């Protein structure tokens, strides 16, 4: 393999070649080229892109590169995960599971809007790890009944639960099936069976669906990119936070119980 190919100097336009982006110092990349096992394998992975720091500005940089530069995500030792819903968008791996879970909920609410919903409300948030499952009753908290207190030590997860306490209201109306289906295909939500079923039931004439309570998995689409991140094995000479390994190892699973009324 030629050294020029291993350096991956040109930012790839193909989204499949940059599911995970690692930002490494130029001198660390050069060391990786001559590392017989770990370093060289890192540079040869077809789905991991190593972005050299400092970044060489291109006159016509791809939109994905512009996005991570504009959001100030290019820092030495950073690991960025590609959004499963927009392949030109990235988040730092430390916050990506929560950020993309929130993004899916927002897309879901938009889908319901296209389908003519009058309201979308979260009744329960569930967080599952290898150590067990924690649930938070949003409805009880809204109604002041009790049982809605967030009892989570991790401040980042507390913030996530608080951001999920969303309740959207719309005027309501007939479903725009084409707009709903186009959004699902564009964002990759077409793979979610629950959402396809919701679309089909609102598309049917006659006895249309008036309400549905469903469990929305917010983490399934990100799993493939997390699996790519799990392959990352950075040489010891590279300054790389051990927190990234923890995020990949913990594998949080987020889900919502949602009530949609049409």
Secondary structure by P-SEA (a helix, b strand, c coil): cccccccccccccccccccbbbbbcaaaaaaaaacccaaaaaaacccbbbbcccccccccccaaaaaaaaacccccbbbbbbbccccccccccccaaaaaaaaaaaaaaaaaaaaccccccccbbbbbcccbbbbbbaaaaaacccccccccccaaaaaaaaaacbbbbccccccaaaaaaaaaaaacccccaaaaaaaaaaacccccccbbbbbbbccccaaaaaaaaaaccccccccccaaaaaaaaabbbbbbbccccc
